[in-house]
């Protein structure tokens, strides 16, 4: 398995924290981005890392 960068791990942590604080089923990507203060790419990357994928999309 490819080692993830510290930044990717941090983005995943921010996404995880934001999802624990809200009801994730109704949260849009835009709201998640705002909550985490991350770009669209960083948010998607954080989600991918949380799901255990090495890439985005």
C-alpha positions in Angstrom: 0.0 0.0 0.0 1.2 3.5 -0.9 2.1 5.7 2.0 0.0 8.8 2.2 1.4 12.3 2.7 0.9 14.0 6.1 -1.3 16.6 4.3 -3.6 13.9 2.9 -3.9 12.4 6.4 -4.6 15.8 7.9 -7.4 16.4 5.3 -8.9 13.0 6.2 -8.8 13.9 9.9 -10.6 17.2 9.2 -13.3 15.4 7.1 -13.7 12.8 9.8 -14.1 15.4 12.5 -16.6 17.5 10.4 -18.7 14.3 9.7 -18.8 13.4 13.4 -20.2 16.9 14.2 -23.1 16.9 11.7 -25.6 14.5 10.2 -23.5 13.3 7.2 -26.4 12.0 5.2 -27.6 15.4 4.3 -24.3 17.3 4.1 -23.3 18.6 0.7 -19.8 18.6 -0.5 -19.8 22.4 -0.4 -20.9 22.5 3.2 -18.3 19.9 4.1 -15.6 22.0 2.3 -16.7 25.0 4.3 -16.8 23.1 7.6 -13.3 21.8 7.1 -12.0 25.0 5.4 -10.5 22.9 2.6 -10.6 23.1 -1.2 -12.8 20.8 -3.2 -9.7 18.7 -4.1 -8.5 18.5 -0.5 -12.0 17.5 0.7 -12.4 14.8 -2.0 -8.9 13.6 -1.1 -9.7 13.5 2.6 -12.9 11.4 1.8 -10.8 9.0 -0.4 -8.2 8.6 2.4 -11.0 7.9 4.9 -12.5 5.3 2.6 -9.1 3.7 2.1 -8.6 4.6 -1.6 -5.3 5.8 -2.9 -6.8 8.1 -5.6 -9.6 10.6 -6.0 -12.8 9.8 -7.9 
